[in-house]
């Protein structure tokens, strides 16, 4: 397996956190967090791979020992916000309160303030670009929330496909003197842009196609793959009182996702986001600390 400058990020959230199901499930005592995360951590250990774990504040509150264990294994801890509410559903003041709470929780557990952020459901877009200013004011160095293809739920058409410094006035525009770095989700550009960034796409696309697509992208820019523990855990509870499309997107391919990730880790090398950005010359020494 050749060394390459690719990032792997795990969104550490509850099985009932995804946008399509969270309004249909009340807070659940059996969040399956340790059960779903342990096999993923063991897989990363087996492949000697370190990743970025974007941790939801509510998870950090409920499972501080688990977050500390992840950090102690050498993985980067980033923020996934506090409540998993999309940025579109928050005011600027509410978002700032979430960030303050998230940073306090994560720094108390790890002894380090997070420098990276991932918005729930890729909800950073031009209408919510104000979040970048708030992140900067609270010491964040990078964001990894932009999905550079418009989908039914999220996406920013016209955004750059490789890591860049976004303008705070238009996140589709690169600012050479920008203070924040954006690491957009990976898409294959063959005239049409095909998402191949993990999550549903990792579960739904055939392994052979995924490998060919990722090799093609990897030849020209860093990859970033995203996965959630609940979608690599066969015992994740299914919410049935939702329509067929949300149910399909949320649950299709869960039983095979861990094996697919295993296959990708066998053929591609991955690092925490902060290391990739440092190697790309897009961050200062803070991004490699820890």
C-alpha positions as CSV (number, residue, x, y, z in Angstrom):
1,X,0.0,0.0,0.0
2,X,1.6,3.2,-1.2
3,X,1.7,6.2,1.2
4,X,-0.6,9.0,0.1
5,X,-2.0,12.2,1.5
6,X,-5.6,11.2,2.2
7,X,-7.8,11.9,5.2
8,X,-10.3,9.6,7.1
9,X,-12.9,11.2,9.4
10,X,-15.3,9.4,11.7
11,X,-18.3,11.4,12.8
12,X,-18.9,10.2,16.3
13,X,-22.6,10.6,16.7
14,X,-25.6,8.5,17.9
15,X,-27.5,6.1,15.7
16,X,-30.5,8.4,16.0
17,X,-28.5,11.6,15.1
18,X,-28.9,11.5,11.3
19,X,-31.2,14.1,9.8
20,X,-33.6,11.7,8.3
21,X,-34.4,9.9,11.6
22,X,-33.5,12.2,14.5
23,X,-37.0,13.9,14.6
24,X,-38.6,10.5,14.6
25,X,-36.7,9.1,17.7
26,X,-36.7,10.4,21.2
27,X,-33.5,10.4,23.2
28,X,-32.6,6.7,23.6
29,X,-30.8,5.2,26.6
30,X,-29.3,2.4,24.4
31,X,-27.2,4.5,22.1
32,X,-24.9,1.6,21.2
33,X,-21.9,3.9,21.1
34,X,-19.2,1.6,22.6
35,X,-20.6,-1.4,20.7
36,X,-20.5,0.4,17.4
37,X,-17.2,2.2,17.9
38,X,-15.0,-0.7,19.2
39,X,-15.0,-2.7,16.0
40,X,-14.1,0.4,14.1
41,X,-11.2,1.2,16.4
42,X,-9.9,-2.3,16.2
43,X,-10.0,-2.2,12.4
44,X,-8.0,1.1,12.4
45,X,-5.5,-0.4,14.8
46,X,-5.2,-3.5,12.6
47,X,-4.3,-1.3,9.6
48,X,-2.1,1.0,11.7
49,X,-4.3,3.9,10.6
50,X,-5.0,7.2,12.5
51,X,-8.1,9.2,11.7
52,X,-10.0,12.3,12.7
53,X,-12.9,11.7,15.0
54,X,-15.4,14.5,14.8
55,X,-17.1,14.2,18.2
56,X,-20.7,15.3,18.9
57,X,-20.9,17.3,22.2
58,X,-23.7,15.1,23.4
59,X,-21.6,12.0,22.9
60,X,-18.7,13.6,24.8
61,X,-21.0,14.3,27.7
62,X,-22.3,10.8,27.8
63,X,-19.1,8.9,26.9
64,X,-16.1,10.9,28.0
65,X,-14.0,7.7,28.7
66,X,-14.6,6.5,25.1
67,X,-13.5,9.9,23.7
68,X,-10.4,9.8,25.9
69,X,-9.6,6.3,24.7
70,X,-9.9,7.4,21.1
71,X,-7.6,10.3,21.7
72,X,-5.1,8.1,23.6
73,X,-4.9,5.8,20.6
74,X,-3.4,8.7,18.6
75,X,-6.5,9.9,16.7
76,X,-7.3,13.5,16.2
77,X,-10.4,14.9,18.1
78,X,-12.4,17.5,16.2
79,X,-15.8,19.0,16.9
80,X,-19.1,17.9,15.3
81,X,-21.0,20.6,17.2
82,X,-23.0,19.8,20.3
83,X,-26.6,18.8,19.3
84,X,-26.4,17.7,15.7
85,X,-28.8,20.4,14.6
86,X,-28.0,21.6,11.1
87,X,-26.6,25.1,10.8
88,X,-29.7,26.2,8.9
89,X,-31.7,25.5,12.1
90,X,-29.5,27.5,14.4
91,X,-29.1,31.3,14.8
92,X,-25.6,32.6,15.0
93,X,-25.8,33.0,18.8
94,X,-27.1,29.5,19.2
95,X,-24.3,28.1,17.0
96,X,-21.7,30.0,19.0
97,X,-23.2,28.6,22.3
98,X,-22.8,25.1,20.8
99,X,-19.2,25.7,19.8
100,X,-18.3,27.1,23.3
101,X,-19.9,24.0,24.9
102,X,-18.3,21.6,22.4
103,X,-14.8,23.1,22.9
104,X,-15.2,23.0,26.7
105,X,-16.2,19.4,26.7
106,X,-13.5,18.1,24.3
107,X,-10.7,20.1,25.8
108,X,-11.6,18.9,29.3
109,X,-11.4,15.3,28.1
110,X,-8.2,15.5,25.9
111,X,-6.4,18.5,27.4
112,X,-6.3,20.1,23.9
113,X,-8.8,22.4,22.2
114,X,-10.0,21.1,18.8
115,X,-8.9,22.8,15.7
116,X,-11.2,21.2,13.2
117,X,-15.0,21.3,12.8
118,X,-17.5,19.3,10.8
119,X,-21.1,20.6,10.5
120,X,-23.9,18.1,11.0
121,X,-25.2,16.8,7.6
122,X,-22.7,18.9,5.6
123,X,-24.8,22.0,6.4
124,X,-22.2,24.6,5.8
125,X,-23.2,26.5,2.7
126,X,-23.4,30.1,1.6
127,X,-26.4,31.0,3.7
128,X,-24.6,29.6,6.7
129,X,-21.1,30.8,5.9
130,X,-21.3,33.0,9.0
131,X,-20.3,29.9,10.9
132,X,-16.7,30.2,9.6
133,X,-16.2,33.6,11.3
134,X,-17.4,32.1,14.6
135,X,-15.2,29.1,14.2
136,X,-12.2,31.3,13.5
137,X,-13.0,33.5,16.6
138,X,-12.9,30.3,18.7
139,X,-9.5,29.1,17.5
140,X,-10.5,26.6,14.8
141,X,-8.1,26.2,11.9
142,X,-10.1,24.2,9.5
143,X,-13.6,23.1,8.5
144,X,-14.5,19.9,6.7
145,X,-18.2,20.4,6.0
146,X,-18.6,21.5,2.3
147,X,-20.1,18.9,0.0
148,X,-19.2,20.3,-3.4
149,X,-22.3,18.7,-5.2
150,X,-25.9,19.7,-4.6
151,X,-28.0,16.9,-3.2
152,X,-31.6,16.7,-1.9
153,X,-30.4,17.4,1.7
154,X,-27.1,19.4,1.3
155,X,-24.4,20.6,-1.0
156,X,-22.6,23.6,-2.5
157,X,-22.6,23.6,-6.3
158,X,-19.4,25.2,-7.7
159,X,-17.3,24.8,-4.6
160,X,-13.6,23.8,-5.2
161,X,-12.9,20.1,-5.1
162,X,-9.6,20.2,-3.3
163,X,-8.6,21.8,0.1
164,X,-8.6,25.6,-0.1
165,X,-9.1,28.8,1.9
166,X,-12.7,30.0,1.4
167,X,-13.8,33.6,1.3
168,X,-16.1,34.5,4.1
169,X,-18.2,36.3,1.6
170,X,-18.7,33.3,-0.8
171,X,-17.4,29.9,0.2
172,X,-17.2,28.9,-3.5
173,X,-14.4,31.4,-3.9
174,X,-10.8,30.8,-2.8
175,X,-9.2,33.5,-0.8
176,X,-5.4,33.4,-0.9
177,X,-5.2,35.2,2.4
178,X,-8.0,33.4,4.1
179,X,-7.5,32.4,7.7
180,X,-9.6,29.2,7.6
181,X,-9.0,26.0,5.5
182,X,-11.9,24.1,4.0
183,X,-11.5,20.4,3.1
184,X,-14.5,19.6,0.9
185,X,-15.9,16.1,0.6
186,X,-14.5,14.0,-2.2
187,X,-16.2,13.7,-5.6
188,X,-15.2,12.1,-8.8
189,X,-15.3,14.7,-11.6
190,X,-15.8,13.1,-15.0
191,X,-17.9,16.0,-16.5
192,X,-20.6,15.0,-14.0
193,X,-19.6,15.1,-10.3
194,X,-20.1,11.8,-8.5
195,X,-19.9,11.7,-4.7
196,X,-17.5,9.0,-3.5
197,X,-16.8,10.4,0.0
198,X,-18.0,7.6,2.2
199,X,-21.2,7.4,4.2
200,X,-24.1,6.4,2.1
201,X,-21.9,6.4,-1.1
202,X,-19.5,4.0,0.5
203,X,-22.3,1.7,1.4
204,X,-24.2,2.0,-1.9
205,X,-21.4,2.0,-4.5
206,X,-19.8,-1.3,-5.6
207,X,-16.3,-1.8,-4.1
208,X,-14.6,-2.1,-7.5
209,X,-16.1,1.2,-8.6
210,X,-15.1,2.9,-5.4
211,X,-11.5,1.8,-5.7
212,X,-11.2,2.9,-9.3
213,X,-12.8,6.3,-8.5
214,X,-10.7,6.9,-5.5
215,X,-7.5,6.0,-7.4
216,X,-8.4,8.5,-10.0
217,X,-9.1,11.3,-7.5
218,X,-6.0,10.4,-5.5
219,X,-3.8,11.1,-8.5
220,X,-4.7,14.8,-8.5
221,X,-5.7,15.8,-5.0
222,X,-6.1,14.5,-1.4
223,X,-9.1,12.3,-0.7
224,X,-11.3,12.6,2.4
225,X,-13.6,9.7,3.4
226,X,-16.2,10.0,6.1
227,X,-17.9,7.2,8.0
228,X,-20.2,6.9,11.1
229,X,-20.0,4.1,13.6
230,X,-23.7,3.5,13.4
231,X,-23.4,2.7,9.7
232,X,-20.7,0.1,10.2
233,X,-22.7,-1.7,13.0
234,X,-25.1,-4.4,11.8
235,X,-27.1,-4.1,15.0
236,X,-28.0,-0.4,14.5
237,X,-31.7,-0.1,15.2
238,X,-33.9,0.6,12.2
239,X,-36.5,3.4,12.4
240,X,-39.5,2.2,10.3
241,X,-41.9,5.2,10.6
242,X,-40.1,7.1,7.9
243,X,-40.7,7.0,4.1
244,X,-38.8,4.6,1.8
245,X,-36.2,7.1,0.5
246,X,-34.9,8.3,3.9
247,X,-34.9,4.7,5.1
248,X,-32.9,3.6,2.0
249,X,-30.3,6.3,2.4
250,X,-29.9,5.8,6.1
251,X,-29.7,2.0,6.2
252,X,-28.8,0.5,2.9
253,X,-25.6,-1.5,3.0
254,X,-24.9,-1.2,6.7
255,X,-24.2,-4.9,7.1
256,X,-21.3,-4.7,4.6
257,X,-19.9,-1.3,5.4
258,X,-17.2,-2.4,7.8
259,X,-15.9,-5.0,5.3
260,X,-15.9,-2.3,2.6
261,X,-13.9,0.0,4.8
262,X,-11.5,-2.8,5.6
263,X,-10.9,-3.3,1.9
264,X,-10.2,0.4,1.4
265,X,-7.8,0.5,4.3
266,X,-6.0,-2.3,2.7
267,X,-5.4,-0.4,-0.5
268,X,-5.3,3.3,0.5
269,X,-3.4,5.1,3.2
270,X,-5.2,7.6,5.4
271,X,-4.3,10.2,8.0
272,X,-6.0,12.7,10.4
273,X,-7.2,15.8,8.6
274,X,-4.8,18.1,10.4
275,X,-1.8,16.0,9.0
276,X,-3.1,16.1,5.5
277,X,-3.6,19.9,5.6
278,X,-0.1,20.4,7.0
279,X,1.4,18.2,4.3
280,X,-0.5,20.2,1.7
281,X,1.0,23.5,3.1
282,X,-2.4,24.8,4.1
283,X,-2.0,25.0,7.8
284,X,0.5,26.2,10.4
285,X,2.2,24.0,13.0
286,X,-0.9,24.0,15.2
287,X,-2.5,21.5,12.8
288,X,0.2,18.9,13.5
289,X,0.3,19.4,17.3
290,X,-0.9,16.7,19.7
